[in-house]
Amino acid sequence: MLRAIIFAAISLAAPALGQDKTFTLQAPAPLIETGFTKHLLPRFSLKTGIRITVTSDGGDAVFGTEGRPVFRQGDTIWHLSKTDGDADVDAFEDWLVSDVGKRTIEAFVADGIAEFSADVSVRVAQASVALTGDAALGEKVSLTQCGRCHVINESNRMNAIGSSPSFRLLRSLPNWQERFETFFLLKPHPAFTQVEDVTEPFPDHLPSPIAPIEVTLEQIEAITAYVSSVEPADLGAPIQTQ
């Protein structure tokens, strides 16, 4: 009788052992040492019941430079490569790129720094265009032509219009150079700005509503060169959302 009971228990337990959900994940030491895997993997296991054993060699899945991009560490994009046909590894991959996985990745903070991001888009470096204008002339023209509305620097801080963005604020915009090089095309400037040999004279029935700004292309180049030397305004860190 006892033998029959033991045999029945083993028979019942066998399917459960066969259904044990686990796989091995190979990760390099520098990534493990950040503490990121200790943050990430238990949260996945808690959600799915799939256990992951981290190994330094020969895993069912690998964090490295090949496979699907899954998270970013600074300028490094980490990829996940995996064996085919492993449902547990497939579940891990799907979780990493899900909304929950992305939030888990970005929730990791070490020493007050959020080092990892779920943004794996390729960042294309913008080619910089050399500025050849006369920065000293640009400061002078900026103060005389633009300073009645914008704060150029400390010398006209009390004479500008508060609703107009300062040069420091404009300098902090990603497309600041394009904005300054074509400012005469951006509202409200066309209504009162003339660029020698570029813009048409104001129509007789639509004169400038204020004393017009008159500049040359050389002066616009000089203004842009001056703005390149202006320290961008510190707009603070992006708002963090949960």
C-alpha positions in Angstrom: 0.0 0.0 0.0 2.8 2.4 1.0 4.6 1.6 -2.3 1.4 2.5 -4.2 1.1 5.8 -2.4 4.7 6.8 -3.0 4.4 5.8 -6.7 1.2 7.9 -7.0 2.9 10.9 -5.4 5.9 10.7 -7.7 3.6 10.4 -10.7 1.7 13.5 -9.7 4.9 15.5 -9.0 6.5 14.6 -12.3 4.4 16.9 -14.5 4.9 19.8 -12.1 8.7 19.4 -12.3 8.5 19.2 -16.0 6.6 22.5 -16.1 9.1 24.4 -14.0 9.6 27.7 -15.8 13.2 28.9 -15.9 16.0 29.9 -18.1 19.6 31.2 -18.0 20.6 34.7 -18.9 24.2 35.7 -19.9 25.1 39.2 -18.8 28.6 40.9 -18.7 30.1 41.8 -15.4 29.9 45.6 -15.9 26.2 45.4 -16.4 25.7 43.1 -13.4 27.8 45.4 -11.2 25.5 48.3 -11.7 22.8 46.4 -9.7 20.4 46.7 -12.7 19.8 43.0 -13.1 19.0 42.5 -9.4 16.4 45.3 -9.9 15.0 44.0 -13.2 14.9 40.2 -13.1 13.0 39.6 -9.8 10.2 42.0 -11.0 9.8 40.0 -14.2 9.7 36.7 -12.2 7.2 38.2 -9.8 4.9 39.0 -12.7 5.3 35.8 -14.7 6.6 33.1 -12.3 9.6 32.5 -14.6 12.9 32.3 -12.8 16.1 33.6 -14.4 19.5 32.5 -13.5 22.3 34.9 -14.4 25.4 33.3 -15.9 28.7 34.7 -17.3 28.7 32.2 -20.2 26.4 30.2 -22.4 23.0 31.4 -21.4 19.6 30.7 -23.1 19.5 34.5 -23.6 22.2 37.1 -23.8 22.4 40.8 -23.0 25.0 42.1 -25.4 25.4 43.9 -28.8 23.4 41.5 -30.9 19.7 40.8 -31.2 16.8 43.0 -30.3 17.5 46.4 -28.7 15.8 46.5 -25.3 17.3 49.3 -23.2 19.9 52.1 -23.2 22.7 52.8 -20.7 24.0 56.2 -21.5 25.2 56.0 -25.1 25.2 52.2 -25.1 22.2 50.3 -26.4 21.9 46.8 -24.9 20.4 44.0 -27.0 18.8 40.7 -26.2 19.7 37.7 -28.3 18.0 34.3 -27.6 17.5 30.8 -28.6 14.6 30.0 -30.8 11.5 28.2 -29.5 12.0 28.9 -25.8 8.6 30.3 -24.6 10.1 31.6 -21.3 12.7 33.6 -23.1 10.1 34.9 -25.6 8.0 36.0 -22.6 11.0 37.9 -21.1 11.7 39.7 -24.4 8.0 40.7 -24.8 8.0 41.9 -21.2 11.1 44.1 -21.7 9.5 46.0 -24.5 6.1 46.3 -22.9 4.9 49.4 -21.1 5.4 47.6 -17.7 8.9 46.5 -18.7 9.8 50.0 -19.9 8.6 51.5 -16.7 10.6 48.9 -14.7 13.7 49.7 -16.7 13.4 53.4 -16.1 12.6 53.0 -12.4 16.1 51.8 -11.6 18.1 54.5 -9.8 21.6 54.2 -8.4 23.1 56.9 -6.3 20.3 59.2 -7.3 20.9 58.7 -11.1 18.5 57.1 -13.5 21.2 55.5 -15.7 19.0 53.3 -17.8 16.3 54.2 -20.4 13.8 52.3 -22.5 14.5 54.7 -25.4 16.5 52.6 -27.8 16.1 54.9 -30.8 19.3 55.7 -32.7 20.5 59.2 -32.0 21.9 60.8 -35.1 24.5 63.4 -34.4 23.7 66.8 -36.0 26.4 68.1 -38.2 27.5 71.5 -36.9 27.9 74.4 -39.3 30.8 76.7 -38.7 29.8 80.2 -37.8 31.9 82.8 -39.5 30.1 86.0 -38.4 31.6 88.8 -36.3 30.4 88.1 -32.8 31.3 91.6 -31.5 29.3 93.2 -34.3 26.5 90.7 -33.6 26.3 91.8 -30.0 26.1 95.5 -31.1 23.4 94.9 -33.7 21.5 92.7 -31.3 21.3 95.4 -28.7 20.3 98.2 -31.2 17.9 96.2 -33.3 16.6 93.4 -31.1 17.1 94.8 -27.6 13.9 96.8 -27.6 11.9 93.5 -27.3 14.4 90.8 -26.2 16.8 90.7 -23.3 20.2 90.4 -25.0 22.4 90.4 -22.0 22.6 92.1 -18.6 23.1 95.5 -20.2 19.5 95.8 -21.4 17.7 93.6 -18.9 15.5 96.4 -17.7 14.6 97.7 -21.2 13.1 94.7 -22.9 9.6 93.4 -23.1 8.8 90.8 -20.5 6.7 88.6 -22.9 9.6 88.3 -25.4 12.0 85.4 -24.8 15.5 86.3 -23.9 18.5 85.4 -26.1 19.6 82.9 -23.4 16.2 81.2 -23.5 16.2 81.1 -27.3 19.8 79.7 -27.2 18.6 76.7 -25.2 16.3 75.6 -28.0 17.6 72.7 -30.2 17.0 74.6 -33.4 18.3 78.0 -32.1 20.7 78.5 -35.0 18.0 78.0 -37.6 15.7 80.3 -35.8 18.2 83.2 -35.7 19.3 82.7 -39.3 15.7 83.0 -40.5 14.1 85.1 -37.7 12.9 87.6 -40.3 10.5 84.9 -41.6 9.1 84.0 -38.2 6.1 85.9 -36.7 5.9 88.6 -35.7 9.1 89.7 -37.4 7.9 89.9 -41.1 5.6 92.7 -40.2 8.4 95.1 -39.2 11.7 93.6 -40.5 13.6 94.4 -43.7 16.7 92.5 -44.9 18.7 94.3 -47.5 18.5 92.6 -50.9 16.3 89.8 -49.5 12.9 91.0 -48.4 10.4 93.1 -50.5 9.6 96.6 -49.4 6.5 97.0 -47.2 3.4 97.7 -49.4 2.2 101.3 -49.2 -1.1 100.2 -47.7 0.6 97.9 -45.1 3.4 100.0 -43.6 5.4 98.6 -40.6 3.3 99.0 -37.4 6.5 100.1 -35.5 9.8 101.5 -36.4 11.2 98.9 -38.8 14.2 96.8 -38.1 16.7 97.0 -41.0 19.5 94.5 -41.2 21.8 92.9 -43.7 22.7 89.3 -44.2 26.2 90.0 -42.8 24.5 91.4 -39.7 22.3 88.3 -39.3 25.4 86.1 -39.5 27.1 88.3 -36.9 24.0 88.1 -34.6 24.0 84.3 -35.0 27.7 84.1 -34.2 27.2 86.2 -31.1 24.3 84.0 -29.9 26.5 81.0 -30.2 28.6 82.5 -27.4 25.6 83.0 -25.2 25.2 80.6 -22.3 21.9 78.7 -22.7 19.3 79.2 -20.0 19.1 76.4 -17.5 15.5 75.2 -17.8 15.9 72.5 -15.2 15.5 68.7 -15.4 12.5 67.2 -17.3 9.4 66.5 -15.2 9.4 62.9 -14.0 6.2 61.0 -14.4 5.3 57.7 -12.8 
